[in-house]
Amino acid sequence: MAAIESPCILVCSIDMKTGYCFGCGRTRDEIGAWLSMTPETRRAVMAELPARLETVERRPRRETRRSRLARERAEGL
């Protein structure tokens, strides 16, 4: 079975103003439908995510896994 590509970074919290997840930028509907989407549809959504994340007004208060790993890599240099 092939792995399904996903932008999820395990920060599942929705910005109430934009409707986008703080972690990945998807909407609730997109997150719920992700497994049933075609690979092409998933890639199209993922292409929009960087621009969406720029519109999220605040970041979650806790440190994300991605930011923690980046910080640890930077500290190790």
C-alpha positions in Angstrom: 0.0 0.0 0.0 1.4 3.4 -1.0 1.7 6.2 1.6 -0.6 9.1 1.0 1.2 12.4 0.8 0.0 14.9 3.4 1.0 18.4 4.6 0.0 17.6 8.2 2.6 18.6 10.8 0.4 17.5 13.8 -0.6 21.0 14.8 -4.4 20.5 14.4 -5.9 23.8 15.3 -8.1 25.9 13.1 -7.7 29.7 12.8 -11.3 30.9 13.3 -10.9 34.0 11.1 -9.5 32.3 8.0 -10.8 28.7 8.5 -7.3 27.3 7.9 -5.3 25.0 10.0 -2.4 26.7 11.8 -0.2 23.7 11.0 -0.9 22.8 7.4 -3.2 25.5 6.0 -6.0 23.1 5.0 -9.7 23.7 5.8 -11.7 21.3 7.9 -13.5 20.0 4.8 -10.2 19.4 3.1 -8.7 17.6 6.1 -11.9 15.4 6.4 -11.8 14.5 2.6 -8.1 14.1 2.3 -8.1 10.3 2.1 -10.8 10.2 -0.6 -9.1 12.9 -2.8 -7.2 11.9 -5.9 -3.4 12.5 -5.8 -3.9 15.3 -8.3 -6.5 17.1 -6.1 -4.2 16.7 -3.1 -1.3 18.2 -5.0 -3.5 21.1 -6.1 -4.5 21.8 -2.5 -0.9 21.6 -1.3 0.2 24.1 -3.9 -2.1 26.6 -2.3 -1.0 26.0 1.3 2.0 28.4 1.5 -0.1 31.4 0.4 -2.9 30.3 2.8 -0.5 30.1 5.8 0.6 33.6 5.1 -3.0 34.8 5.9 -3.2 33.1 9.3 -3.1 35.9 11.8 -1.5 34.2 14.7 0.5 31.1 15.3 -0.4 28.5 17.9 1.2 29.1 21.3 2.9 25.7 21.5 6.0 24.9 19.6 5.3 22.6 16.6 7.3 19.5 15.8 8.6 21.1 12.7 9.8 24.3 14.4 11.3 22.2 17.3 13.3 20.1 14.8 14.5 23.2 12.9 15.5 24.8 16.2 17.4 21.7 17.3 19.2 21.5 14.0 20.2 25.2 14.2 21.4 24.8 17.8 23.5 21.8 16.8 25.4 23.7 14.2 
